[in-house]
């Protein structure tokens, strides 16, 4: 089992207690450097332009430029994206950017791609908001193209949504391609054909077991070794000491928010799915159940880590070593 952690990027209103954008950047970078010095395999970024749960005029650092900068601010951890939105960048440009950052990071790039879902952002930034069928069609072509551009020379492709005519994707690199989403007919089949890693389930064991069974079937159908694919899931957690008072334990991390608001925002802004406050024993037991279900990589979002890195340290010291 390997572990990754998100850095506070602004998307989940996780930099709003800091007024100066430079101070916000340095708070994000401090978390990246703390992870780099710890037992984490990777740090992660989202690909969003506006905050959740509602778009607000608050800082959200752009994913690719931030990835490139963090590549030079760190020296050991891998750099992940969960996941890049296919609609925001041409797939040939995506392949070129990922190759460039892989070089800048000395081979630490985990390039993530997904179909995209944020209608508000697409429209705000002038991207045509198309039907789900069209977005998925574009996504399918993009994943194939990215894979081919990293593994073949002189690629010529004329699809319904994308075309290329022998682009030179040089430097020649092949970062690990992480494909986000659990769609059973399309996305998981793309993982079987082209993905180095997948991510789905948000820590729900029963969902993960179902999706992995389908992924295994796709692998059998396309002749792919199921065991060579990284199977990851994501958790929204705030580790606390056993017996700690939740309000007191989260005071530094919460800032202006109530405990309920803090846990809602920590899960992406939904009241029916909250970030979990758990002891490290509970968290360890959950990860054990995920491992038994077939997960070998856990990526965690820790709300408020820009202001309080103690939960990050607690996770690193009490949970990660249990699986080394």
C-alpha positions as CSV (number, residue, x, y, z in Angstrom):
1,X,0.0,0.0,0.0
2,X,1.2,3.5,-0.9
3,X,-0.1,6.8,0.2
4,X,-0.6,10.2,-1.4
5,X,-1.9,13.5,0.0
6,X,-3.5,16.5,-1.6
7,X,-1.9,19.9,-1.1
8,X,-4.2,22.9,-0.3
9,X,-4.8,24.5,-3.7
10,X,-7.8,26.7,-3.0
11,X,-10.5,24.6,-4.7
12,X,-12.2,23.5,-1.5
13,X,-11.9,27.0,0.1
14,X,-8.8,25.7,1.9
15,X,-6.7,28.9,1.6
16,X,-9.3,31.6,2.4
17,X,-7.9,32.3,5.9
18,X,-4.8,33.8,4.2
19,X,-5.3,37.1,2.3
20,X,-2.0,37.4,0.4
21,X,-1.8,35.1,-2.7
22,X,1.9,34.7,-2.1
23,X,1.2,33.6,1.4
24,X,-1.4,31.2,0.1
25,X,1.2,29.8,-2.4
26,X,3.8,29.4,0.4
27,X,1.3,27.6,2.6
28,X,0.5,25.2,-0.2
29,X,4.2,24.6,-0.9
30,X,4.9,24.1,2.8
31,X,2.5,21.1,2.8
32,X,4.2,19.8,-0.3
33,X,7.6,20.1,1.3
34,X,6.4,18.4,4.5
35,X,5.1,15.5,2.4
36,X,8.4,15.4,0.5
37,X,10.2,15.0,3.8
38,X,7.8,12.3,5.1
39,X,6.7,8.8,4.1
40,X,4.3,9.9,1.4
41,X,4.7,8.5,-2.1
42,X,3.0,11.5,-3.8
43,X,1.3,14.9,-3.6
44,X,-1.9,15.7,-5.5
45,X,-3.7,18.5,-7.2
46,X,-7.2,19.0,-8.5
47,X,-8.0,20.5,-11.9
48,X,-10.5,23.2,-11.2
49,X,-10.7,26.9,-11.7
50,X,-13.5,28.0,-9.3
51,X,-14.2,27.0,-5.7
52,X,-16.8,24.6,-4.3
53,X,-19.4,24.4,-2.9
54,X,-20.2,27.7,-4.7
55,X,-18.0,29.6,-7.1
56,X,-16.4,32.4,-5.1
57,X,-13.9,35.1,-5.9
58,X,-11.1,33.2,-4.1
59,X,-7.8,31.8,-5.1
60,X,-7.7,28.5,-6.9
61,X,-4.2,27.7,-8.3
62,X,-4.2,26.3,-11.8
63,X,-3.2,22.6,-11.9
64,X,-0.5,22.3,-14.6
65,X,1.5,25.4,-13.7
66,X,1.3,24.5,-10.0
67,X,2.5,20.9,-10.8
68,X,5.5,22.3,-12.7
69,X,6.4,24.6,-9.8
70,X,6.0,21.9,-7.2
71,X,8.3,19.7,-9.3
72,X,11.1,22.1,-8.5
73,X,10.1,22.7,-4.9
74,X,10.3,19.0,-4.1
75,X,12.8,16.3,-4.8
76,X,11.3,12.9,-3.9
77,X,7.6,12.7,-4.0
78,X,5.7,11.9,-7.1
79,X,3.4,14.6,-8.5
80,X,-0.2,13.6,-9.1
81,X,-3.3,15.0,-10.7
82,X,-6.8,13.8,-9.7
83,X,-7.5,14.3,-12.4
84,X,-6.8,16.6,-15.4
85,X,-10.0,17.7,-17.2
86,X,-9.9,16.5,-20.8
87,X,-12.0,19.4,-22.0
88,X,-9.5,22.0,-20.8
89,X,-6.6,21.0,-23.0
90,X,-6.0,19.4,-26.4
91,X,-4.7,15.9,-25.8
92,X,-1.6,16.5,-27.8
93,X,-0.8,19.5,-25.7
94,X,-1.6,17.4,-22.5
95,X,0.9,14.8,-23.7
96,X,3.6,17.5,-24.3
97,X,3.0,19.2,-21.0
98,X,3.1,16.0,-19.0
99,X,6.4,15.0,-20.8
100,X,7.9,18.3,-20.0
101,X,7.0,18.2,-16.3
102,X,8.2,14.6,-16.1
103,X,11.6,15.8,-17.2
104,X,11.5,18.8,-14.8
105,X,10.7,16.5,-11.9
106,X,13.3,13.9,-12.9
107,X,10.6,11.3,-13.7
108,X,8.1,11.9,-10.9
109,X,5.0,12.8,-12.9
110,X,1.7,11.0,-12.4
111,X,-0.5,12.5,-15.2
112,X,-4.2,12.3,-14.5
113,X,-7.0,12.5,-17.0
114,X,-10.8,12.4,-16.7
115,X,-13.8,13.5,-18.8
116,X,-14.7,16.5,-16.7
117,X,-17.9,17.5,-15.1
118,X,-18.0,21.2,-13.9
119,X,-20.5,22.9,-16.2
120,X,-20.0,26.2,-14.4
121,X,-16.3,26.3,-15.0
122,X,-16.5,25.2,-18.7
123,X,-18.9,28.0,-19.5
124,X,-17.1,30.6,-17.4
125,X,-13.9,29.9,-19.2
126,X,-15.5,29.7,-22.7
127,X,-15.2,26.0,-23.2
128,X,-18.3,24.6,-25.1
129,X,-20.4,22.6,-22.7
130,X,-21.4,19.6,-24.7
131,X,-23.6,16.5,-23.9
132,X,-22.2,13.7,-21.7
133,X,-22.1,11.5,-24.8
134,X,-19.9,14.0,-26.6
135,X,-17.6,14.6,-23.6
136,X,-17.1,10.9,-23.2
137,X,-16.4,10.5,-26.9
138,X,-13.8,13.2,-26.7
139,X,-12.4,11.6,-23.6
140,X,-12.1,8.2,-25.3
141,X,-10.2,9.6,-28.2
142,X,-7.9,11.7,-25.9
143,X,-6.8,8.7,-23.8
144,X,-5.9,6.7,-26.9
145,X,-4.1,9.7,-28.3
146,X,-2.1,10.5,-25.2
147,X,-1.0,6.9,-24.9
148,X,0.0,6.7,-28.6
149,X,1.8,10.1,-28.5
150,X,4.0,8.8,-25.6
151,X,4.7,5.4,-27.2
152,X,4.7,6.0,-31.0
153,X,6.4,8.3,-33.5
154,X,4.6,10.1,-36.3
155,X,1.1,9.6,-35.0
156,X,-1.6,10.5,-37.5
157,X,-5.1,10.5,-36.1
158,X,-8.4,11.8,-37.5
159,X,-11.2,11.3,-35.0
160,X,-14.6,12.8,-34.5
161,X,-13.4,15.1,-31.7
162,X,-9.6,15.3,-32.1
163,X,-7.0,15.1,-34.8
164,X,-3.2,15.2,-35.0
165,X,-0.7,15.0,-37.9
166,X,2.7,13.7,-36.7
167,X,3.3,16.1,-33.7
168,X,6.7,15.8,-32.2
169,X,6.0,15.1,-28.6
170,X,9.6,15.5,-27.5
171,X,11.2,15.1,-25.0
172,X,10.1,11.4,-25.3
173,X,8.7,10.4,-22.0
174,X,5.9,8.1,-20.7
175,X,4.7,9.2,-17.3
176,X,2.2,7.0,-15.5
177,X,-1.3,7.7,-16.8
178,X,-3.9,7.8,-14.1
179,X,-7.5,7.6,-15.4
180,X,-10.2,8.9,-13.0
181,X,-13.7,7.6,-12.8
182,X,-15.6,4.4,-12.4
183,X,-17.8,4.2,-15.5
184,X,-18.1,0.5,-16.1
185,X,-18.5,0.3,-19.9
186,X,-16.2,3.1,-21.1
187,X,-13.8,4.4,-18.4
188,X,-12.8,1.1,-16.8
189,X,-12.2,-0.3,-20.3
190,X,-10.0,2.6,-21.1
191,X,-8.0,1.8,-17.9
192,X,-7.7,-1.8,-19.0
193,X,-6.4,-0.7,-22.5
194,X,-4.2,2.3,-21.7
195,X,-4.1,3.2,-17.9
196,X,-1.2,2.7,-15.5
197,X,-3.6,3.5,-12.6
198,X,-7.2,4.1,-11.8
199,X,-9.1,5.9,-9.1
200,X,-12.7,5.5,-8.0
201,X,-15.0,4.6,-5.1
202,X,-14.0,7.4,-2.6
203,X,-13.2,4.7,0.0
204,X,-16.4,2.8,-0.3
205,X,-15.5,-0.9,-0.1
206,X,-18.6,-2.3,-1.7
207,X,-18.3,0.0,-4.7
208,X,-14.6,-0.7,-5.0
209,X,-15.1,-4.5,-5.1
210,X,-17.8,-4.1,-7.8
211,X,-15.6,-1.9,-10.0
212,X,-12.5,-4.0,-9.6
213,X,-14.4,-7.1,-10.7
214,X,-15.5,-5.3,-13.8
215,X,-11.9,-3.9,-14.4
216,X,-10.6,-7.5,-14.1
217,X,-13.1,-8.6,-16.7
218,X,-12.1,-5.8,-19.1
219,X,-8.4,-6.8,-18.6
220,X,-9.2,-10.4,-19.6
221,X,-11.0,-9.2,-22.7
222,X,-8.2,-6.9,-23.9
223,X,-5.3,-9.2,-22.8
224,X,-4.0,-6.8,-20.1
225,X,-2.3,-7.9,-17.0
226,X,-4.7,-6.8,-14.3
227,X,-2.0,-6.9,-11.6
228,X,0.2,-4.3,-13.3
229,X,-2.5,-1.6,-12.9
230,X,-2.4,0.6,-9.8
231,X,-5.8,0.6,-8.0
232,X,-6.4,3.7,-6.0
233,X,-9.2,5.3,-4.1
234,X,-9.5,8.7,-2.3
235,X,-10.4,9.6,1.3
236,X,-11.5,12.9,2.8
237,X,-10.3,12.5,6.4
238,X,-9.2,14.5,9.4
239,X,-7.2,12.3,11.8
240,X,-7.6,13.1,15.5
241,X,-6.4,11.6,18.7
242,X,-8.7,9.1,20.5
243,X,-11.0,10.8,22.8
244,X,-10.3,14.3,21.4
245,X,-13.1,16.9,21.3
246,X,-13.9,17.4,17.6
247,X,-14.5,21.1,17.9
248,X,-11.2,21.7,19.8
249,X,-9.2,19.3,17.6
250,X,-10.3,21.2,14.4
251,X,-10.1,24.7,15.7
252,X,-6.9,25.8,13.9
253,X,-7.8,24.0,10.7
254,X,-11.4,25.2,10.6
255,X,-10.8,28.9,10.8
256,X,-14.0,30.8,10.1
257,X,-16.1,27.7,9.6
258,X,-18.3,25.7,11.9
259,X,-17.5,22.0,12.3
260,X,-20.4,21.0,10.0
261,X,-19.3,23.5,7.4
262,X,-15.7,22.4,7.7
263,X,-16.6,18.7,7.1
264,X,-18.9,19.6,4.2
265,X,-16.3,21.7,2.4
266,X,-13.7,19.0,3.2
267,X,-15.6,16.5,1.1
268,X,-16.1,18.9,-1.8
269,X,-19.1,20.9,-0.5
270,X,-21.9,18.4,-0.1
271,X,-23.9,18.1,3.0
272,X,-24.8,14.4,2.5
273,X,-21.2,13.3,2.2
274,X,-18.9,14.7,4.9
275,X,-15.2,14.5,5.4
276,X,-14.6,12.0,8.2
277,X,-13.0,12.8,11.6
278,X,-11.3,9.5,12.6
279,X,-8.7,8.3,15.0
280,X,-5.6,6.8,13.4
281,X,-6.7,3.4,14.6
282,X,-10.0,3.8,12.8
283,X,-8.2,5.0,9.7
284,X,-5.8,2.1,9.8
285,X,-8.7,-0.3,10.0
286,X,-10.4,1.3,7.0
287,X,-7.2,1.1,4.9
288,X,-6.9,-2.5,5.9
289,X,-10.5,-3.1,4.5
290,X,-9.5,-1.3,1.3
291,X,-6.5,-3.4,0.9
292,X,-8.6,-6.6,1.3
293,X,-10.9,-5.3,-1.4
294,X,-8.0,-4.9,-3.8
295,X,-6.9,-1.3,-3.4
296,X,-3.1,-0.7,-3.3
297,X,-3.0,3.1,-3.2
298,X,-4.8,5.6,-1.0
299,X,-4.9,9.3,-1.7
300,X,-6.2,11.5,1.1
301,X,-7.5,15.0,1.3
302,X,-7.0,16.5,4.8
303,X,-9.1,19.7,5.2
304,X,-7.4,22.7,6.8
305,X,-3.9,21.3,6.3
306,X,-2.7,24.8,5.1
307,X,-3.2,26.1,8.7
308,X,-2.6,23.0,10.8
309,X,-0.2,20.3,9.6
310,X,-0.5,18.2,12.8
311,X,-3.1,15.8,11.2
312,X,-0.7,15.3,8.2
313,X,2.0,14.4,10.7
314,X,-0.3,12.1,12.7
315,X,-1.3,10.3,9.5
316,X,2.3,9.9,8.4
317,X,3.6,8.7,11.8
318,X,0.7,6.4,12.9
319,X,-0.9,5.1,9.7
320,X,1.5,4.9,6.9
321,X,4.1,2.8,8.7
322,X,1.5,0.1,9.4
323,X,1.6,-0.7,5.7
324,X,5.3,-0.4,4.9
